[in-house]
Amino acid sequence: MIRVLSLTTTAWRSFYQSQRRALESAGIEVTTLPVPGEHRAVDDEVRQRTGAEYARYLPQVLREARGEYDLIHANYGLTVPFAVAASAFPGVGRTNRTRRASGDPPVVCTLWGGEYRANPYEPLIRRAVARTDRVIVPSNAMAERVDRPCDVIPFPVDTDAFRPTSKSAARERVGWDDDRRIVLFPYPPSRDEKNYPLAERVVDGAAKALERSPDCDVGADDVVLETVANRPYEEMPAYLNAADAVLVTSRFESGPMTVKEAAACNTPVVARDVGFAREVLGDVSNSAVTLGERNLVSELASVLESGAPADGREQLAAYTVETMGERLRSVYESVLE
């Protein structure tokens, strides 16, 4: 049994929970230690942690790391300095099963995407990442931003939870009008990197294009942009199934997982060419990955006029939670050897 101390900023995020399930499926025992406080976007603001909360985190990590752990896995760049410090701290790792002569437990880190994008702590994160044993990233786009070799291990989507269902039933559940063409922006508008103003312009442009089309009976007022903020994660499949299209206008991404979740529901997606959007949607029907506002408008109008579902679910079938667990276990065994 490999025992892992997992450090994370947000244990509640769906992709972190999928990683936990993947590790457990591979026979890995995981103890999660989250940073105190909360960093969460709401409709009109982003609530951030304080420096004092991060200061409280260090003694918590040093204390917990004295347990019987074989390695430390840091999730997101801001936890990497804490993992590196704990690995080198006297007394940590001296009684565990790691095979290092020094006794220091190895450190593996997973970067999520925002670490090297206008982050004031980027120099600190880069120095800490350079001292880890292995670096994992969820996409090739993220690997290109890291100045050392990486293991690209995508996060899987829960295809049991995210699956196609009746659009009418989904709309009744979430309270949306059944007669409108609804475009879902699946983030809080307050998250600047998600670029909500661009989403508004694209939907407005697509609505006007549909109104001008002689072969389409959709009026400009029939197209609605909806957002989802701080809804329970278990409700997201209903929102995705209720939408006619999902729109991703992010300035940058390492993912986003929403693309995979929408694809698993066979909901069409129109996305900027960010993160792994092209990798996931490249061969999916009635979905598009592009750049430029005019192209986004054209692609969204086409998707809405078609009204047809996508076929993204079959593209995701081969990559499961168990597959991720096997790949993570391989990385752990490599550093332990």
Helices and strands as residue ranges (DSSP letters): E 2-8, H 14-25, E 28-34, E 40-41, E 46-47, H 51-64, E 71-75, G 77-79, H 80-88, E 107-110, H 122-129, E 134-137, H 140-143, E 151-152, H 167-174, E 181-185, G 192-194, H 196-212, G 220-222, E 223-227, G 233-235, H 236-242, E 245-248, H 257-264, E 269-272, H 277-281, E 288-290, H 293-306, H 313-316, H 321-336
